[in-house]
Amino acid sequence: MRAAVTLLALAGLAVSAPASSGAQSRVNAVDHGQMGQTWPIAEPDLLSVIKARLDHAQATGKLDAMNRQFADKVKSRVMRPVPVAGITPAEETRSWEFDPSLRIDNDIRDHKGNLIAVAGQRVNPLSLAGLSKKLIFVDGDEPAEVAWAMQHGSDARAKIIFVDGSPFELMKVHQRRFYFDQDGRLTAFFGIRRTPALVEQKGDILLVTEQAIPRKGKGA
């Protein structure tokens, strides 16, 4: 604020006069006196304002209540994350091939400086390291989908990823790990819009399948 006032003041004092032939321009400063009542520019310290509000919240007990509400909200989000938007049950089975190859923007070297990939080159991650587990996307609140996913093998062979529901609750029931597609990044990456869905390696490509299964209804 002070810097802005200073700049305005300088702008008001800056006077330009066009040069005239044979004459020299001169500017005289004139004191017009005080035009009205003035006040000093006062800016409250933001940190002081925040501290004052926190002190007041602490004194009234509101701060402890806010902390409890925040902790409860975080715990709730961890136990049951926000569902992935736009995912619906598969009503028909469909499959497609997915090429995970990437174009390299910059040269890639290992820790010894050896060139691994050059800029502009297309690299298929599957040719370097295969997909170690099947990826299975399900609605965790749909028992039929969870049961279908469990048929694809143990935790060592298949990674079951929820798009809705509570992974932690079912981990206790089934004694295996479950995951969650946070922000729908994986389903968006593979183009999955229906569940249950399976991603598995077939040579140098991935095969994605949205599988229609018998179901009794969500939560049954």
N, C-alpha and C positions, 0 to 999 in steps of 0.2 A: 504494500500500500504506500509506504513512504517513497519507494523508488518511483511508483507511478505518479505521485504528487510532484516529485522532483522533476520528472520528465515534462509534466504539464507546465510547471513553472518555467523551465528552460524554454519550452515551446512558446510561451507567452512573451518571454523577453527577447526571443529571436526576431529581429526586424531586418528586412532586406530592403535596400533602396537601389533602384536602377541607376547605373552610371550615366551621367549626362556630359555632353561634350563641353569641355572648358570649365566645368564646375565640379567641386568636390562635395559628396554627400556627407551629412553629419546628422547623427541621432543624439538627441538630448534626453536624458532620463528625467521624468517628472514625477514627483511624489503627489499622488492624488488623495492621500490620507486614508483613513480606515473607512471602508464602505459599509461595514456592518459588523455585528458581533462575530467573533471567531472563537473556535474551540480547538484544542489540540487533538490530533488524530490518535485515537486510542484503539488498539487491537488486543483483544483478550488472548492470552496464551492458550492455544488449543489443548496442550498437555495438561495445563492447570484445570481447564474446564472438565476434561475427561476424568482427572484424578478426583475432582470435587464430586462428580456424579458417582464414581465408584465408591468413594468414602460414604456418601449418603446411602447408596444401595447396601453397603456393608452394615451401616449403623441400623438400618431399618429391617435387615434380614432378607431383603430382596435379592442380594447377590448370591446367597446360599441357595435360594430357591431357583435362581436362573442357572446356577451350576448344576443342580440336580436335574432340571429339565433338559439341559444340554446333554448331560451324561446319559439320560434315559433315551433321548432322541438318537444319539450316536449308537448306543447299544441296540436299539430297535432296528436301525439301518444296517448294522452289521449282521444281526440275526436274520433279518428279512430285508434284503436289498430291494431297491426300486425295480419293479418288473421291466423287462425289455419291451419297449413300445412296439406295437405293430405285429407281434408274433401271435399266430392263431393255430388251432389244431389242423393237422394235415387231413384233408378229406380225400385226397388221391395221392398215389405214389408217383414221384417224379425224381429223375436223377440227371446229373450233368457233370461234365468234367471241369476241373478247376486247375489251371496252370499257375503254380506259385512263383514262376520265374520273375526275377526283378532286374531292372536295368541299373547298372552301377553308375552313379554320378561322378565319383572320384576314385582314383586308384586306391586299392586296398592292399596293405602290406601286413605281414605278421610282425611279431615282436623283434625279429631279427632283421627286419627291413626287406625280406623277400617278397616279391610281387605275387599276390594271390589272384587279383582281378584288376583289369584295367578299366578306366572310365569308358562308358558306352557299351561295355560288355553285358550280355544277359546271362544271369547266373540262376540256375535252378537249385534251391536249397536241398531238394530231395536227392540230388546227385552227390551232395556232400555229406548229408546226414538224413537218413530216412525218418519218417514219422513213426516214433517209437510206440505210440498208442493210438487207438481209434478215438476220435472225438465224437461224443454223443451229446446232442443238445435236447433237453427235455423241459417240460413244465413240471417243476417239483411238486406242485399241488395236484397233479394228475397221476394217481396211482398206476394206471395202465401204462403211461409213458415211462415211469420209473421202473416198472417191472420189465418192460421191453428193453430198456437200457441195461438192466442187470443181466439179461441173457447174453450180452456180448462179452462177458468175461469179467475177470477180477479187476481190481484196481491197477494191477500190473499190466493189464492188456487194454483196458478201456478207461478213458477219462470222461466222467459224466459231468456235464456242465448245465446248470440250471439257467433258465431265462425268467423264471418266476418261482416263488416258494422260498423255503428256508433250508439251505444246505446243512446247517448245524443240527437242526432237529432230526433230519433223516440220517445224518452221520451216526447218531446215537442208536438209531433203530437198526441200520444195516451194517454198522461197524466197518465202514469204508469211507474213503474221502469223496466229497462232492465239491464242485466248484460253481462259480457264478459268472455269467457273462456280463461283467460290469460295463454299463453304458452301451451294451449291445455291440461292442466293437468286433467281436469274433463273428457273430451272425451277420453283421453288415459286411465284413470282409469276405465271407464265403457266399453272401447273397441268400442266406437262409431266411425264409419268412414263415415257415410252418414247422411244427414239431410233432413227433420226435424226428430228429434229423441225425444222419450219420456221415462222418467224414473219415475216409480211409484211403490209404495209398494204393495206387495201381500203377506200378512202374514209375515213370517220371512225372506222373500227374496225380491229382487227388480226385476221388470220386465222391460227390456229395449227393446224398439221397434224403429226401423228405418222405417219410414212410407213413402211409395210412394204416392205422391199427384199430382193432375193436376197442371200444371204450364205453364206460357206463356213465360218464359225465364227470366233470371236474369236482374233486372233493369227495367222490363216492368211495 
